[in-house]
Amino acid sequence: MALWIQAQQLQGDALHQMQALYGQHFPIEVRHYLAQWIESQPWDAIDVEKQQEEFKAKRLLDSLVQELQRKAEHQMGEDGFLLKIKLGHYASQLKSTYDPCPMELVRCIKHILYTEQRLVQEASNVSTSGGGLMDGTPQKYQQINQVFEELRVMTQDTENDLRKLQHSQEYFIIQYQESLRIQAQLSSVTSLPPAERVQRETSLQSRKATLEAWLTREANTLQEYRQDLAEKQQRTMALLRKQQTVIVDDELIQWKRRQQLAGNGGPSEGSLDILQSWCEKLADMIWQNRQQIRRVEHLTQQLPIPGPTEELLKDLNATVTDIISALVTSTFIIEKQPPQVLKTQTKFATTVRLLVGGKLNVHMNPPQVKATIINEQQAKALLKNESTRNDSSGEILNNSCVMEYHQATGTLGAHFRNMSLKRIKRSDRRGAESVTEEKFTVLFESQFSVGGNELVFHVKTLSLPVVVIVHGSQDNNATATVLWDNAFSEPGRVPFAVPDKVSWPQLCEALNMKYKAEVQSERGLSEDNLVFLAQKAFSSSSSNPEEYRGMTMTWSQFNRESLPGRNFTFWQWFDGVIELMKKHLKAHWNDGAILGFLNKQQAQDMLLSKPNGTFLLRFSDSEIGGITIAWVAENPNKAGERMVWNLMPFTTKDFSIRSLADRISDLNHLLFLYPDRPKDEIFSRYCTPPNSKAVGDGYVKPEIKQVVKVDFTSPNPEQSPGNPAFIDHHTASPTVSQQNSFGIYPPISDPMLDADGEFDLDETMDMARQVEEFLRHPSEPQWTGQQS
């Protein structure tokens, strides 16, 4: 009822447009007195194009009539008497009008409600971003549906004109045959007696002249009908093309962009159901108009009349074929993308879908889809329609699949469930480009016909860029390439061009999106966190976020050049934090227990203002995927002075042995999590319960405990008051001791062999470059006061 209340407040032209919606076909009084009932009915749940749903429309018609009759019966008093008669009359009128065709009632009310909603929204100039009044769809969706209603009316109008033209032409042909019969009779009167012949000839000549005059006039009328019809179809084609642009070039492209950002952890791209319903409606409208044009062509061939119509029809035929071809090729899409970091010899799945397949009955002869992996240059040549000579850049197993039609959902798609990249052929790389910067794509192709082989389509679609790796140590850098491409590529680009540098705020948005998705947390990166990252990325000490808003970061700074004094890049450090958090520390991050993005000096300044035993958790500057505990305590070398201590960083390897909560619980000198939260309130629920009972064979299970060995009695010449100190952490397990390791990647059994045990020159050269880079930057002693 909210819609009707707002509609009554319309003024001027909008009010006139609203009033024009009503008449004998649906009185405005019915809308007024049954407003709440009308707006609460599931009109949109009925597809008026599906005859099998007519029983739903019939049910709604019967309910509408019953509601009117009930409303009439409850009218009392003098004024109520007149209204009772009027509402009863409307109930009978609607019953007799729509009982033979209940779908028309549904169509009528849907049109009324959509138009009212559009007028109300335009008047208030408010975009319903959360949902519409009828079906929860945004205002733009309502506008799309309104255009579909206009197209339906236009198509019905041309259909009516076409029938009128056909009837007129059939009558014209009958009269033309009559004129031929008269001509034949004139030829035969010569055998009659003279008196009778003259009389007969005069009569026939008169009828012939009258008929020929009529035929001339009617021929001109038919030509005008054809011309008017062709011009109407031109207008319909223009609106169809405009609607297709909105759906395919705007809405579908936006869906694909959301799909790409979802690869970086953005929100899900959403269902394709609404897009499919629009594309199917478009296909239906286009096909109806195509059939109309062909029928007009048939009529012109049946009765040729000189004029411009033939040229118009030729243009219309080309236009409608172009529109349907564009729709079919654009709606062959990848519903589920292959993994963008693709490891050889690893099974993966993907799904392609033809949004108009069900409507065009493509499933009656199910087509086959073939997948091929191609490189960037081959993708460029493909989009330029240059011959690639069926080249591929690798071999995919199980790369063919037949499209299946699912009756329940009305979808036509091919589900590749067991694909595997057997081998990859790399191209020559440019400059400092590594194998994890080389982009490939999976090409999906199919061919099918529609309309009884009237039209044959060869459709192709490319996946999002994929980076091929042969072992897991390359995943880190491959992910960087994918993240940069997903975040910063432009729609319609040449494959697979991306900017070499982006603004810092743009990169922050991408990093925050990735971090929240991987850590599965609504707690993203705060402004302070991003300032810390900017300081690290740009080797800056400024804590003013405004100073970084105008700065840009290049791809080289992101993941080619090592950070100053380190043997890893900015991305490798950040990705190490993500890996640590998502594997072991998600809960603590969500609890706000980890500050993380702090440098050593910031931690010291924060802790020295707090009581002894106060601690915080921050990410290590010197070790990928490391986190350290910093706490404030007395200086054992000088009474009355306090200092900040830093525990050597923990990594994933450490937490796989003993959790962070257990380690903090083990250290009795840690009392309060910064600023003043008792540690047991935060961490106790994550601690492992003690187990002192003997197991089945009589043995007592040992426990690993975190201890810190600090000799507070002997002076330490390297420590000074107010400066942080590093303390080694020691556990019962010798595997926890820190190794002096400078490798960028985790060790593998033989880095020069691929997953099949075969020598891989590309990967070996990459590793050689990494070693060379390491040798150019000699490392400092492992545990100095500058590390953490």
JOZIRA-V79011 format. One line per field, one symbol per residue. ss: DSSP state (H for helix, E for strand, L for the rest). psi: psi as a letter, one per 30 degrees, with the letter a starting at -180 (. if undefined). burial: b if it has 24 or more other ideal C-beta (glycine too) atoms within 12 Angstrom, else e. Layout:
ss=???
psi=???
burial=???
This chain:
ss=LHHHHHHLLLLHHHHHHHHLLLELLELHHHHHHLHHHHHLLLHHHLLLLLHHHHHHHHHHHHHHHHHHHHHHHLLLHHHHHHHHHHHHHHHHHHHHHHLLLHHHHHHHHHHHHHHHHHHHHHHHLLLLLLLLLLLLLLHHHHHHHHHHHHHHHHHHHHHHHHHHHHHHHHHHHHHHHHHHHHHHHHHHHHHLLHHHHHHHHHHHHHHHHHHHHHHHHHHHHHHHHHHHHHHHHHHHHHHHHHHHHHHHHHHHHHHHHHHHHHLLLLLLLLLLHHHHHHHHHHHHHHHHHHHHHHHHHHHHHHLLLLLLHHHHHHHHHHHHHHHHHHHHHHLEEEEELLLLEEELLLEEEEEEEELLLLLLLHHHHLLEEEEEEEEHHHHHHHHLLLLLLLLLLEEEELLEEELEEELLLLEEEEEEEEEEEEEELLLLLLLLLLHHHLLEEEEEEEEEEELLLLEEEEEEEELLLEEEELLHHHHHHHHHHHHHHHHHLLLLLLLLLLLLEEEHHHHHHHHHHHHHHHHLLLLLLLHHHHHHHHHHHHLLLLLLLHHHHLLEEEHHHHHLLELLLLLLEHHHHHHHHHHHHHHHHHHHHHLLLLLELLLHHHHHHHHLLLLLLEEEEEELLLLLLLEEEEEEEELLLLLLLEEEEEELLELHHHHLLLLHHHHHHHLLLLLEELLLEEHHHHHHHHLLLLLLLELLLLLELLLLLLEELLLLLLLLLLLLLLLLEEELEELLLHHHLLLLLLLLLLLLLLLLELLLLLELHHHHHHHHHHHHHHHHLLLLLLLLLLLL
psi=feeeeeefgllbeeeeeeefflaefjkfeeeefgeeeefflieffkjffjffgfeeeeeeeeeeeeeeeeeefgklaeeeeeeeeeeeeeeeeeeeefefifeeeeeeeeeeeeeeeeeeeeefhkkiffllfegglleeeeeeeeeeeeeeeeeeeeeeeeeeeeeeeeeeeeeeeeeeeeeeeeffffflleeeeeeeeeeeeeeeeeeeeeeeeeeeeeeeeeeeeeeeeeeeeeeeeeeeeeeefdeeeeeeeeeefffggllkfllgeeeeeeeeeeeeeeeeeeeeeeeeeeeeeeikjkafeeeeeeeeeeeeeeeeeeeeefgjljejklkfjjklgkklllklkjfgeeeghfffiklkkkkkklaeeeeeeefggkkghgllgakkkhgkkkkkkjeefgkjlkjjfhlkjelkjllklkbgklfgfkkllkkkklklllhhgekkkjkkkkllkkkklflfffeeeeeeeeeeeeegkkkglkkiklkfllleeeeeeeeeeeeeeefhkfjakleeeeeeeeeeeghlfkgjfeffegllkleeeeheklkkglhlleeeeeeeeeeeefefgeeeeffgfjedikleeeeeeeefgllkfkllklkkffkkhkklkklklkjffjkfkllkkkkkkkaeeeffekleeeeeefjffjekkkehkkeeeefefflkkkjflkaegflkklkkkklkjkjffkkjffklkfklkkkkkklfkfffkkkikgkelkklejffkafggkkjeeeeeeeeeeeeeeffikllkeilffl.
burial=eebbebbeebeeebeeebeebbeeebbbbbbbbbbebbbebebbebbbbeeeebebbbebbebbbebbbebbeeeeeeeeeebbebbbebbebbeebbeeebbbbbbbbbbbbbbbbbbbbbeeeeebeeebbbeebbbbbbbbbbbbbbbbebbeebbebbeebbebbeebeebbeebeebeeebeeeeeeeeeeeeeeeeebeeebeebeeebeebbeebbebbbebbbbbbbbbebbbebbebbbeebbeebbbbbbbbbbbeeebeebebbbbbbbbbbbbbbbbbbbbebbbebbeebebeeebeebbeebbebbbebbbbbbbbbbbbbbbbbbbbbbbbebbbbbbbbbbbbbbbbeeebebbbbbbbbbbbeebeeeeeeeeebbbebeebebebbbeeeebbbbbbbeebbbbebebeeeeeebbbbbbbbbbbbbbbbebbeeebebebbbbbbbbbbbbbebbbbbbbbbbbbbbbbbeeeeebbebeeebebebbbbbbbbbbbbbbebeebbeeebbbbbbbbbbeeeeeeeeebeebebbbebbbbbbbeebbbbbbbbbbbbbbbbbbbbbbbbebebbbbbbbbbbbbebbbebeebbbbbbbbbbbbbbbbbbbbbebebeeeebbbbbbbbbbbbbbebbbbbbbbbbbebbbbbbeeeebeebbeebeeeeeeeeeeeeeeeeebebebebeeeeeeeebeeebbbbbbbbbeeeebebeeebebbeeeeebeebbeeeebebbeebbebbeeeeeeeeeeeebebebb
